[in-house]
Amino acid sequence: MTLIILPREQFLLKYRECGGQKPAWYVKYLLRGFTNMVDIFVNKDGIFLGKKDYGLVIAHEEGHIQGKEHTLFGVMSGYGLIRLLTV
């Protein structure tokens, strides 16, 4: 597993290359990380609420690589703010 940090436009291109279907505005401005099940890609220009939030995005994507699904609360929450408040 490799952590790859990309600027906004390259992040969008890599997301599309990996088959991502969300709208470009969402990917560029709201999506902060994703995985292709081997590597983790982080949007360098994403909005992070401190180091803890940044680390939780990475931990969340690592969870997907390990086969974990989204939950309502905790590190696997699909909602970043809930994730940050419940870990």
WOFEN-V57097 format. One record per pair of residues at least 12 apart in sequence whose ideal C-beta (glycine too) atoms are under 10 Angstrom apart, sorted by the first residue. I is the first residue (numbers start at 1). GAP is how many residues later the second one is. D is the distance in Angstrom with one decimal. If there is no record, write none. Layout:
((I | GAP | D) (I | GAP | D))
This chain:
((1 | 34 | 8.5) (1 | 36 | 9.5) (1 | 37 | 6.7) (1 | 38 | 6.4) (1 | 39 | 6.6) (1 | 60 | 9.2) (1 | 61 | 7.3) (1 | 64 | 6.2) (1 | 65 | 10.0) (2 | 36 | 7.8) (2 | 37 | 4.7) (2 | 38 | 7.4) (2 | 39 | 9.4) (3 | 30 | 9.3) (3 | 36 | 7.5) (3 | 37 | 5.2) (3 | 38 | 8.3) (3 | 39 | 6.7) (3 | 55 | 6.6) (3 | 58 | 8.9) (3 | 59 | 9.4) (4 | 29 | 10.0) (4 | 32 | 9.7) (4 | 35 | 5.6) (4 | 36 | 6.9) (4 | 37 | 5.1) (4 | 38 | 7.2) (4 | 40 | 9.9) (5 | 28 | 9.5) (5 | 35 | 9.3) (5 | 36 | 7.9) (5 | 37 | 4.8) (5 | 38 | 8.2) (5 | 39 | 5.0) (5 | 40 | 9.9) (5 | 41 | 9.8) (6 | 35 | 6.1) (6 | 36 | 7.2) (6 | 37 | 6.8) (6 | 38 | 6.0) (6 | 39 | 8.9) (7 | 36 | 8.1) (7 | 37 | 5.1) (7 | 38 | 5.9) (8 | 19 | 8.7) (8 | 20 | 5.2) (8 | 21 | 8.0) (8 | 23 | 10.0) (8 | 35 | 6.2) (8 | 36 | 7.2) (8 | 37 | 4.1) (8 | 38 | 8.0) (9 | 15 | 9.9) (9 | 19 | 7.6) (9 | 36 | 8.9) (10 | 31 | 9.2) (10 | 33 | 9.3) (10 | 34 | 8.6) (10 | 35 | 10.0) (11 | 16 | 7.1) (11 | 17 | 7.5) (11 | 20 | 7.8) (11 | 21 | 9.1) (11 | 22 | 9.0) (11 | 23 | 8.6) (11 | 30 | 6.4) (11 | 31 | 7.8) (11 | 32 | 4.4) (11 | 33 | 7.3) (11 | 34 | 7.6) (11 | 35 | 8.0) (12 | 12 | 6.0) (12 | 13 | 9.8) (12 | 14 | 9.9) (12 | 15 | 5.0) (12 | 16 | 5.5) (12 | 19 | 8.8) (12 | 31 | 8.6) (13 | 14 | 9.7) (14 | 13 | 9.7) (14 | 20 | 8.5) (14 | 22 | 8.4) (14 | 25 | 9.2) (14 | 27 | 5.5) (14 | 29 | 9.8) (15 | 12 | 5.2) (15 | 13 | 9.3) (15 | 16 | 7.1) (15 | 19 | 6.1) (15 | 21 | 9.4) (15 | 26 | 7.3) (15 | 28 | 8.9) (17 | 19 | 8.7) (18 | 16 | 7.2) (18 | 17 | 8.5) (18 | 18 | 4.6) (18 | 19 | 9.2) (18 | 20 | 9.9) (18 | 21 | 9.3) (18 | 23 | 7.9) (19 | 17 | 8.4) (20 | 14 | 6.7) (20 | 16 | 9.5) (20 | 21 | 9.9) (22 | 12 | 9.4) (27 | 16 | 8.0) (28 | 15 | 7.8) (28 | 17 | 8.0) (28 | 18 | 9.1) (29 | 14 | 8.8) (29 | 16 | 8.5) (29 | 17 | 8.1) (29 | 18 | 7.9) (30 | 13 | 9.1) (30 | 16 | 8.0) (30 | 17 | 8.1) (30 | 50 | 8.9) (31 | 12 | 6.3) (31 | 15 | 7.2) (31 | 26 | 9.8) (31 | 49 | 9.9) (32 | 12 | 9.7) (32 | 13 | 9.4) (32 | 14 | 3.6) (32 | 15 | 7.3) (32 | 16 | 6.6) (32 | 21 | 8.5) (32 | 22 | 8.3) (32 | 24 | 9.8) (32 | 25 | 5.0) (32 | 26 | 9.7) (32 | 28 | 9.4) (32 | 29 | 9.5) (32 | 48 | 6.9) (33 | 13 | 7.5) (33 | 15 | 9.7) (33 | 21 | 9.1) (33 | 23 | 9.7) (33 | 24 | 4.4) (33 | 25 | 6.7) (33 | 26 | 10.0) (33 | 27 | 7.1) (33 | 28 | 5.1) (33 | 31 | 9.7) (33 | 47 | 9.5) (34 | 23 | 9.7) (34 | 26 | 9.9) (34 | 27 | 6.7) (34 | 30 | 8.4) (35 | 23 | 9.8) (35 | 25 | 9.1) (35 | 26 | 4.5) (35 | 27 | 8.0) (35 | 28 | 9.3) (35 | 29 | 5.1) (35 | 30 | 5.6) (36 | 25 | 9.9) (36 | 28 | 9.9) (36 | 29 | 9.2) (37 | 24 | 9.7) (37 | 27 | 7.2) (37 | 28 | 5.8) (37 | 29 | 10.0) (37 | 30 | 9.2) (38 | 27 | 7.4) (39 | 22 | 9.2) (39 | 26 | 8.8) (40 | 17 | 8.7) (40 | 18 | 6.1) (40 | 19 | 9.8) (40 | 20 | 9.3) (40 | 21 | 4.4) (40 | 22 | 6.8) (40 | 24 | 8.8) (40 | 25 | 7.4) (41 | 20 | 8.1) (42 | 12 | 7.9) (42 | 15 | 6.7) (42 | 16 | 6.9) (42 | 19 | 8.2) (43 | 14 | 9.0) (46 | 34 | 9.6) (47 | 33 | 9.2) (48 | 32 | 8.8) (48 | 36 | 9.6) (49 | 31 | 8.0) (49 | 32 | 8.0) (49 | 35 | 6.2) (50 | 34 | 8.5) (52 | 31 | 9.9) (52 | 32 | 6.7) (52 | 35 | 8.0) (53 | 27 | 6.8) (53 | 28 | 8.9) (53 | 30 | 8.1) (53 | 31 | 5.2) (53 | 34 | 9.8) (55 | 20 | 9.7) (55 | 32 | 9.5) (56 | 18 | 9.6) (56 | 19 | 6.1) (56 | 21 | 9.1) (56 | 24 | 7.5) (56 | 27 | 5.3) (56 | 28 | 6.2) (56 | 30 | 9.9) (56 | 31 | 6.1) (57 | 18 | 9.8) (57 | 23 | 7.0) (57 | 26 | 8.2) (57 | 27 | 9.6) (59 | 16 | 5.1) (59 | 17 | 8.9) (59 | 24 | 8.9) (59 | 28 | 8.3) (60 | 14 | 9.4) (60 | 15 | 5.7) (60 | 16 | 6.3) (60 | 17 | 7.8) (60 | 18 | 8.5) (60 | 20 | 8.3) (60 | 23 | 6.5) (60 | 27 | 9.7) (62 | 13 | 8.9) (63 | 12 | 6.2) (63 | 13 | 5.1) (64 | 12 | 8.2) (71 | 12 | 9.4) (71 | 15 | 9.4) (72 | 14 | 8.7) (73 | 12 | 8.7) (73 | 13 | 4.3) (73 | 14 | 8.5) (74 | 12 | 5.6) (74 | 13 | 6.0) (75 | 12 | 5.4))
